[in-house]
Amino acid sequence: MSGLFLSAFYFILPAYCANMAVVFFDRVVCKDCGGIYGVPLDFHLTVGMDKTPLIGPHKKIGGLLIGILTALIVVFLQGRPYLVGLFMGAGSVLGDAVESFLKRRLKIGEHGPLPILDQIDSPLGAIALTYFWLQPSISMIAAVLAMSVVLVLLVNIISYKLKIKETWW
């Protein structure tokens, strides 16, 4: 069983690192960067009568680029093909963007909880973009998702206790 979780961790590590790098870069390195970094992924598109943003202002092109670059570095260190990094990095960020889209449609606040999906959005996006190429087993996908729920909750609780995050989820 532990072998499956270690394999799952190795498999999804580029996506995990991509997701963390986006948050770190946005909060520490470049809080108010302009240029291409500051352009939202939804290009300020809105939907509906109330003009709700499609995804929102916090999911940016720069974040997508940072996520991809980070995943590329991780797969280089792992000795895996670069396309794995490209698609894992993009999938991680886009999975998070899809969750933001769903939260906006469900009228859940920007930092409001969407249980389980809050924890698995990034790895789910990475798996979705690499599934047909890497063909992970169902047990590998289940291990990644189960591990993600636990790890993300632990990181969030620690971040909340250290006053890095405003909420524990």
Secondary structure, DSSP 4 states (H G I P E B T S, - for coil): -HHHHHHHHHHHHHHHHHHHHHHHIIIII-TT--GGGGSBTTTT-EETTTTEESS-TTSBHHHHHHHHHHHHHHHHHHT--HHHHHHHHHHHHHHHHHHHHHHHHTT--TT---TTHHHHHHHHHHHHHHHHHH---HHHHHHHHHHHHHHHHHHHHHHHHTTSSSS--
